[in-house]
């Protein structure tokens, strides 16, 4: 099933709400947007996130995007996010979206 413009805009809006010094996983964003897979969020972030805090969206294990790892971790560290062994400390930095089942 194709991703609708409304879904793209919802993902963009959710990513825009992730506060400074916090992160969300692709799965967190997908769940908050009602998407069936985090891969859709990854696709949106690759194609339409230049004006968003893209660096605040990471993999489920706290790992940054491989091709942007150095830059992403640097940006997160500048925001005060705790990074250990190339991974974000999700317990300390994970953002929970309001009005979601886990929120």
DSSP file (Angstrom, degrees, kcal/mol; ACC not computed):
  #  RESIDUE AA STRUCTURE BP1 BP2  ACC     N-H-->O    O-->H-N    N-H-->O    O-->H-N    TCO  KAPPA ALPHA  PHI   PSI    X-CA   Y-CA   Z-CA
    1    1 A X              0   0    0      0, 0.0     2,-0.1     0, 0.0     0, 0.0   0.000 360.0 360.0 360.0 135.9    0.0    0.0    0.0
    2    2 A X        -     0   0    0      1,-0.1     2,-0.5     0, 0.0     0, 0.0  -0.366 360.0-110.2 -73.0 151.2    1.3    3.4   -0.9
    3    3 A X        -     0   0    0     -2,-0.1    -1,-0.1     1,-0.0     2,-0.1  -0.704  35.9-134.7 -82.6 128.7    2.0    6.0    1.7
    4    4 A X     >  -     0   0    0     -2,-0.5     4,-2.2     1,-0.1     5,-0.2  -0.381  17.7-115.2 -82.2 160.9   -0.5    8.9    1.6
    5    5 A X  H  > S+     0   0    0      1,-0.2     4,-2.6     2,-0.2     5,-0.2   0.867 118.3  56.5 -59.2 -37.0    0.4   12.6    1.8
    6    6 A X  H  > S+     0   0    0      2,-0.2     4,-2.2     1,-0.2    -1,-0.2   0.900 106.6  48.5 -64.1 -40.7   -1.5   12.7    5.1
    7    7 A X  H  > S+     0   0    0      2,-0.2     4,-2.5     1,-0.2     5,-0.2   0.913 111.0  50.6 -65.5 -42.3    0.7    9.9    6.5
    8    8 A X  H  X S+     0   0    0     -4,-2.2     4,-2.5     1,-0.2    -2,-0.2   0.935 112.2  47.2 -59.8 -46.2    3.8   11.8    5.4
    9    9 A X  H  X S+     0   0    0     -4,-2.6     4,-2.5     1,-0.2    -1,-0.2   0.865 110.5  52.2 -66.2 -35.8    2.6   15.0    7.0
   10   10 A X  H  X S+     0   0    0     -4,-2.2     4,-2.5     2,-0.2    -1,-0.2   0.926 110.6  47.4 -65.8 -44.3    1.7   13.2   10.2
   11   11 A X  H  X S+     0   0    0     -4,-2.5     4,-2.7     2,-0.2     5,-0.2   0.934 112.6  49.9 -61.1 -45.2    5.2   11.7   10.5
   12   12 A X  H  X S+     0   0    0     -4,-2.5     4,-2.0     1,-0.2    -2,-0.2   0.920 111.3  49.0 -58.9 -44.1    6.7   15.1    9.7
   13   13 A X  H  X S+     0   0    0     -4,-2.5     4,-0.7     2,-0.2    -1,-0.2   0.904 111.9  48.8 -64.0 -41.5    4.6   16.7   12.4
   14   14 A X  H >< S+     0   0    0     -4,-2.5     3,-1.2     1,-0.2     4,-0.5   0.937 110.6  49.4 -64.8 -46.5    5.5   14.0   15.0
   15   15 A X  H >< S+     0   0    0     -4,-2.7     3,-1.3     1,-0.3    -1,-0.2   0.880 105.4  59.1 -60.7 -37.0    9.2   14.3   14.3
   16   16 A X  H 3< S+     0   0    0     -4,-2.0    -1,-0.3     1,-0.2    -2,-0.2   0.729 101.1  56.9 -64.1 -21.3    9.0   18.1   14.6
   17   17 A X  T << S+     0   0    0     -3,-1.2     2,-0.5    -4,-0.7    -1,-0.2   0.556  73.9 112.0 -89.0  -7.4    7.6   17.6   18.2
   18   18 A X  S <  S-     0   0    0     -3,-1.3     3,-0.1    -4,-0.5    35,-0.1  -0.542  70.6-128.2 -68.6 118.8   10.6   15.6   19.5
   19   19 A X    >   -     0   0    0     -2,-0.5     3,-1.9     1,-0.2    -1,-0.1  -0.189  27.5 -81.8 -71.9 158.8   12.2   18.0   22.0
   20   20 A X  T 3  S+     0   0    0      1,-0.3    -1,-0.2     3,-0.0     3,-0.1  -0.300 118.0  21.1 -50.8 132.5   15.8   19.1   22.1
   21   21 A X  T 3  S+     0   0    0      1,-0.3     2,-0.3    -3,-0.1    -1,-0.3   0.542 108.5  94.4  82.1   6.9   17.9   16.4   23.9
   22   22 A X    <   -     0   0    0     -3,-1.9     2,-0.3    59,-0.1    -1,-0.3  -0.854  53.5-159.9-126.2 162.9   15.4   13.6   23.3
   23   23 A X  B     -a   94   0A   0     70,-2.6    72,-3.5    -2,-0.3     2,-0.3  -0.929   5.6-158.9-137.4 161.8   15.0   10.9   20.7
   24   24 A X  E     -b   57   0B   0     32,-2.7    34,-2.1    -2,-0.3     2,-0.1  -0.978  22.9-122.1-135.8 150.7   12.4    8.6   19.3
   25   25 A X  E  >  -b   58   0B   0     -2,-0.3     4,-2.2    32,-0.2    34,-0.2  -0.481  28.3-109.9 -86.1 163.5   12.9    5.4   17.4
   26   26 A X  H  > S+     0   0    0     32,-1.7     4,-2.5     1,-0.2     5,-0.1   0.893 123.3  52.5 -56.3 -39.0   11.5    4.8   13.9
   27   27 A X  H  > S+     0   0    0      2,-0.2     4,-2.7     1,-0.2    -1,-0.2   0.869 105.0  53.7 -66.0 -38.2    9.1    2.3   15.6
   28   28 A X  H  > S+     0   0    0      2,-0.2     4,-2.3     1,-0.2    -1,-0.2   0.932 111.8  45.0 -60.8 -45.4    8.0    5.0   18.1
   29   29 A X  H  X S+     0   0    0     -4,-2.2     4,-1.9     2,-0.2    -2,-0.2   0.920 112.8  51.2 -65.3 -43.9    7.1    7.4   15.3
   30   30 A X  H  X>S+     0   0    0     -4,-2.5     5,-2.8    -5,-0.2     4,-0.7   0.925 111.1  48.0 -59.6 -45.2    5.4    4.6   13.3
   31   31 A X  H ><5S+     0   0    0     -4,-2.7     3,-0.9     1,-0.2    -1,-0.2   0.920 111.8  49.1 -62.5 -44.2    3.3    3.6   16.3
   32   32 A X  H 3<5S+     0   0    0     -4,-2.3    -1,-0.2     1,-0.2    -2,-0.2   0.818 114.3  46.4 -65.6 -29.9    2.3    7.2   17.0
   33   33 A X  H 3<5S-     0   0    0     -4,-1.9    -1,-0.2    -5,-0.2    -2,-0.2   0.507 112.9-118.2 -89.7  -5.2    1.4    7.7   13.3
   34   34 A X  T <<5 +     0   0    0     -3,-0.9     2,-0.2    -4,-0.7    -3,-0.2   0.779  61.1 152.0  73.6  26.5   -0.6    4.5   13.1
   35   35 A X      < -     0   0    0     -5,-2.8    -1,-0.2    -6,-0.2    -2,-0.1  -0.598  49.4-133.8 -89.6 152.7    1.7    3.0   10.5
   36   36 A X  S    S+     0   0    0     -2,-0.2     2,-0.3     1,-0.2    -1,-0.1   0.675  84.5  27.5 -81.0 -17.2    2.2   -0.7   10.1
   37   37 A X    >>  -     0   0    0     -7,-0.1     3,-1.1     1,-0.1     4,-0.6  -0.999  63.0-135.6-148.8 142.2    6.0   -0.6    9.8
   38   38 A X  H 3> S+     0   0    0     -2,-0.3     4,-2.1     1,-0.2     3,-0.3   0.721 100.0  76.4 -65.0 -20.2    8.9    1.6   11.0
   39   39 A X  H 3> S+     0   0    0      1,-0.2     4,-2.5     2,-0.2    -1,-0.2   0.842  88.0  58.1 -60.9 -32.3   10.4    1.2    7.4
   40   40 A X  H <> S+     0   0    0     -3,-1.1     4,-2.4     2,-0.2    -1,-0.2   0.906 105.4  49.5 -64.0 -40.3    7.8    3.7    6.2
   41   41 A X  H  X S+     0   0    0     -4,-0.6     4,-2.8    -3,-0.3    -2,-0.2   0.919 109.6  52.3 -63.4 -42.9    9.2    6.3    8.7
   42   42 A X  H  X S+     0   0    0     -4,-2.1     4,-2.1     1,-0.2    -2,-0.2   0.913 109.4  49.2 -58.4 -43.9   12.7    5.5    7.4
   43   43 A X  H  X S+     0   0    0     -4,-2.5     4,-1.8     2,-0.2    -1,-0.2   0.924 112.2  47.8 -61.7 -45.5   11.6    6.1    3.9
   44   44 A X  H  X S+     0   0    0     -4,-2.4     4,-2.8     1,-0.2    -2,-0.2   0.915 111.1  51.0 -62.2 -42.9    9.9    9.4    4.8
   45   45 A X  H  < S+     0   0    0     -4,-2.8     4,-0.5     1,-0.2    -1,-0.2   0.865 111.4  48.3 -64.6 -35.4   13.0   10.5    6.8
   46   46 A X  H  < S+     0   0    0     -4,-2.1    -1,-0.2    -5,-0.2    -2,-0.2   0.837 123.5  31.0 -71.1 -32.2   15.3    9.8    3.8
   47   47 A X  H  < S+     0   0    0     -4,-1.8    -2,-0.2    -5,-0.2    -3,-0.2   0.663 131.9  19.8-103.9 -18.1   13.1   11.6    1.3
   48   48 A X  S  < S+     0   0    0     -4,-2.8    -2,-0.1    -5,-0.2    -1,-0.1  -0.161  91.7  89.1-151.7  48.5   11.4   14.5    3.2
   49   49 A X    > > +     0   0    0     -4,-0.5     3,-2.1    -3,-0.1     5,-0.5   0.286  41.9 113.1-132.8  12.4   13.2   15.5    6.4
   50   50 A X  T 3 5S+     0   0    0      1,-0.3     4,-0.1     3,-0.1    -1,-0.1   0.826  86.7  44.7 -58.2 -31.9   15.8   18.1    5.5
   51   51 A X  T 3 5S+     0   0    0      2,-0.1    -1,-0.3     3,-0.0     2,-0.2   0.257 105.4  80.1 -96.5  12.7   13.9   20.8    7.5
   52   52 A X  T < 5S-     0   0    0     -3,-2.1     2,-2.3    -7,-0.1     3,-0.3  -0.712  96.9 -98.8-113.6 164.7   13.2   18.5   10.5
   53   53 A X  T > 5 +     0   0    0     -2,-0.2     3,-2.2     1,-0.2     4,-0.1  -0.396  56.8 163.5 -77.2  63.2   15.3   17.4   13.5
   54   54 A X  G > < +     0   0    0     -2,-2.3     3,-1.8    -5,-0.5    -1,-0.2   0.767  61.7  69.7 -54.4 -31.3   16.0   14.2   11.6
   55   55 A X  G 3  S+     0   0    0      1,-0.3    -1,-0.3    -3,-0.3    21,-0.1   0.638  86.8  67.3 -67.8 -12.6   18.9   13.4   13.9
   56   56 A X  G <  S+     0   0    0     -3,-2.2   -32,-2.7   -33,-0.1     2,-0.5   0.406  84.6  82.4 -88.1   2.4   16.5   12.7   16.8
   57   57 A X  E <   +b   24   0B   0     -3,-1.8     8,-0.3   -34,-0.2     2,-0.2  -0.942  61.9 163.3-109.8 123.4   15.0    9.6   15.1
   58   58 A X  E     -b   25   0B   0    -34,-2.1   -32,-1.7    -2,-0.5     6,-0.2  -0.783  39.3 -79.2-134.0 172.1   17.1    6.5   15.6
   59   59 A X    >   -     0   0    0      4,-2.7     3,-2.1    -2,-0.2    -1,-0.1  -0.261  48.5-102.6 -70.3 162.8   17.0    2.8   15.3
   60   60 A X  T 3  S+     0   0    0      1,-0.3    -1,-0.1     2,-0.2   -35,-0.1   0.763 120.8  54.3 -60.3 -28.9   15.4    0.6   18.0
   61   61 A X  T 3  S-     0   0    0      2,-0.1    -1,-0.3     3,-0.0    29,-0.1   0.332 123.5-101.3 -88.1   8.3   18.7   -0.4   19.5
   62   62 A X  S <  S+     0   0    0     -3,-2.1    26,-2.9     1,-0.3     2,-0.3   0.554  78.9 139.3  85.0   7.5   19.8    3.2   19.9
   63   63 A X  B     -C   87   0C   0     24,-0.2    -4,-2.7     1,-0.1    -1,-0.3  -0.650  48.3-128.7 -89.4 142.4   22.0    3.1   16.9
   64   64 A X        -     0   0    0     22,-0.6     2,-0.2    -2,-0.3     5,-0.2  -0.275  44.3 -72.2 -77.3 170.4   22.1    6.0   14.4
   65   65 A X    >>  -     0   0    0     -8,-0.3     3,-1.4     3,-0.1     4,-0.6  -0.488  47.1-130.6 -61.7 129.3   21.7    5.7   10.7
   66   66 A X  G >4 S+     0   0    0      1,-0.3     3,-0.8    -2,-0.2     4,-0.3   0.870 104.0  48.7 -55.7 -43.6   24.9    4.0    9.4
   67   67 A X  G 34 S+     0   0    0      1,-0.2    -1,-0.3     2,-0.1    -2,-0.1   0.629 124.0  31.9 -75.6 -11.6   25.5    6.5    6.6
   68   68 A X  G <> S+     0   0    0     -3,-1.4     4,-3.3     2,-0.1     5,-0.3   0.203  82.5 120.4-124.0  13.1   25.1    9.5    9.0
   69   69 A X  H <X S+     0   0    0     -3,-0.8     4,-2.8    -4,-0.6     5,-0.3   0.874  74.7  46.2 -53.7 -50.4   26.3    8.0   12.2
   70   70 A X  H  > S+     0   0    0     -4,-0.3     4,-1.9     1,-0.2    -1,-0.2   0.937 118.8  41.2 -60.8 -47.5   29.1   10.4   13.0
   71   71 A X  H  > S+     0   0    0      2,-0.2     4,-2.6     1,-0.2    -2,-0.2   0.918 115.9  50.0 -66.9 -43.4   27.1   13.5   12.2
   72   72 A X  H  X S+     0   0    0     -4,-3.3     4,-2.4     1,-0.2    -2,-0.2   0.930 112.5  45.9 -63.0 -46.4   23.9   12.2   13.9
   73   73 A X  H  X S+     0   0    0     -4,-2.8     4,-2.7    -5,-0.3    -1,-0.2   0.877 112.1  52.4 -65.6 -36.4   25.8   11.3   17.1
   74   74 A X  H  X S+     0   0    0     -4,-1.9     4,-2.3    -5,-0.3    -2,-0.2   0.940 110.6  47.1 -63.7 -46.3   27.6   14.6   17.1
   75   75 A X  H  X S+     0   0    0     -4,-2.6     4,-0.9     1,-0.2    -2,-0.2   0.909 114.2  47.3 -61.9 -42.3   24.3   16.6   16.8
   76   76 A X  H ><>S+     0   0    0     -4,-2.4     5,-2.3     1,-0.2     3,-0.7   0.917 110.6  51.4 -66.1 -42.6   22.7   14.5   19.6
   77   77 A X  H ><5S+     0   0    0     -4,-2.7     3,-1.7     1,-0.3    -2,-0.2   0.893 105.0  57.0 -61.2 -39.2   25.7   14.9   21.9
   78   78 A X  H 3<5S+     0   0    0     -4,-2.3    -1,-0.3     1,-0.3    -2,-0.2   0.775 105.3  52.4 -62.5 -25.1   25.6   18.7   21.3
   79   79 A X  T <<5S-     0   0    0     -4,-0.9    -1,-0.3    -3,-0.7    -2,-0.2   0.452 125.9-102.8 -88.3  -2.2   22.0   18.5   22.6
   80   80 A X  T < 5 +     0   0    0     -3,-1.7     2,-0.3    -4,-0.3    -3,-0.2   0.579  66.7 154.9  93.8  10.2   23.1   16.7   25.7
   81   81 A X      < -     0   0    0     -5,-2.3     2,-0.4    -6,-0.1    -1,-0.3  -0.552  46.9-118.9 -73.3 133.0   22.0   13.2   24.7
   82   82 A X        -     0   0    0     -2,-0.3     7,-2.7     7,-0.2     2,-0.4  -0.598  33.3-171.9 -75.5 126.6   24.0   10.4   26.5
   83   83 A X  E     -D   88   0C   0     -2,-0.4     2,-0.4     5,-0.2     5,-0.2  -0.982   6.5-177.4-124.3 130.2   25.9    8.3   24.0
   84   84 A X  E >  S-D   87   0C   0      3,-2.9     3,-1.4    -2,-0.4    -2,-0.0  -0.990  70.3 -16.1-130.1 125.3   27.7    5.1   25.0
   85   85 A X  T 3  S-     0   0    0     -2,-0.4    -1,-0.1     1,-0.3     3,-0.1   0.871 129.2 -49.3  52.4  42.4   29.7    3.0   22.6
   86   86 A X  T 3  S+     0   0    0      1,-0.2   -22,-0.6   -23,-0.0     2,-0.3   0.623 119.6 103.1  76.3  13.3   28.1    4.6   19.5
   87   87 A X  E <  S-CD  63  84C   0     -3,-1.4    -3,-2.9   -24,-0.1     2,-0.3  -0.948  72.2-116.6-128.4 149.0   24.6    4.2   20.8
   88   88 A X  E     - D   0  83C   0    -26,-2.9     2,-1.4    -2,-0.3    -5,-0.2  -0.635  30.5-118.6 -78.9 138.3   22.0    6.5   22.4
   89   89 A X    >>  -     0   0    0     -7,-2.7     4,-2.1    -2,-0.3     3,-0.7  -0.658  32.3-172.4 -76.4  94.2   21.0    5.7   25.9
   90   90 A X  H 3> S+     0   0    0     -2,-1.4     4,-2.2     1,-0.2    -1,-0.2   0.827  77.9  61.6 -63.1 -32.8   17.3    5.2   25.2
   91   91 A X  H 34 S+     0   0    0      1,-0.2    -1,-0.2     2,-0.2    -2,-0.1   0.877 114.9  34.4 -61.1 -35.0   16.4    4.9   28.9
   92   92 A X  H <4 S+     0   0    0     -3,-0.7    -2,-0.2   -10,-0.1    -1,-0.2   0.805 130.0  29.7 -88.1 -31.3   17.6    8.4   29.4
   93   93 A X  H  < S+     0   0    0     -4,-2.1   -70,-2.6   -11,-0.1    -3,-0.2   0.513  79.9 123.4-113.3  -6.2   16.7   10.1   26.2
   94   94 A X  B  <  -a   23   0A   0     -4,-2.2     2,-0.4    -5,-0.2   -70,-0.2  -0.388  47.5-148.3 -69.5 130.8   13.6    8.4   24.7
   95   95 A X        -     0   0    0    -72,-3.5     2,-0.6    -2,-0.2   -70,-0.2  -0.782   3.4-148.7 -95.2 137.2   10.7   10.7   24.1
   96   96 A X        -     0   0    0     -2,-0.4     2,-0.2   -72,-0.1   -72,-0.0  -0.936  17.6-129.7-108.0 123.5    7.1    9.3   24.4
   97   97 A X    >   -     0   0    0     -2,-0.6     3,-0.7     1,-0.1     5,-0.1  -0.482  28.0-111.9 -70.2 138.2    4.6   10.9   22.1
   98   98 A X  T 3  S+     0   0    0      1,-0.2     3,-0.1    -2,-0.2    -1,-0.1  -0.299  95.9  24.3 -64.3 154.6    1.4   12.1   23.8
   99   99 A X  T 3  S+     0   0    0      1,-0.2     2,-0.3     4,-0.2    -1,-0.2   0.803  92.7 121.3  60.0  34.0   -1.8   10.2   23.1
  100  100 A X  S X  S-     0   0    0     -3,-0.7     3,-1.8     1,-0.0    -1,-0.2  -0.831  80.4-103.1-116.6 163.1   -0.2    7.0   22.1
  101  101 A X  T 3  S+     0   0    0     -2,-0.3    -2,-0.1     1,-0.3    -1,-0.0   0.818 125.7  39.9 -55.6 -31.3   -0.8    3.6   23.8
  102  102 A X  T 3         0   0    0      1,-0.2    -1,-0.3    -5,-0.1    -4,-0.1   0.438 360.0 360.0 -95.0   0.4    2.6    3.9   25.5
  103  103 A X    <         0   0    0     -3,-1.8    -4,-0.2    -6,-0.0    -1,-0.2   0.445 360.0 360.0 -86.1 360.0    2.2    7.7   26.3
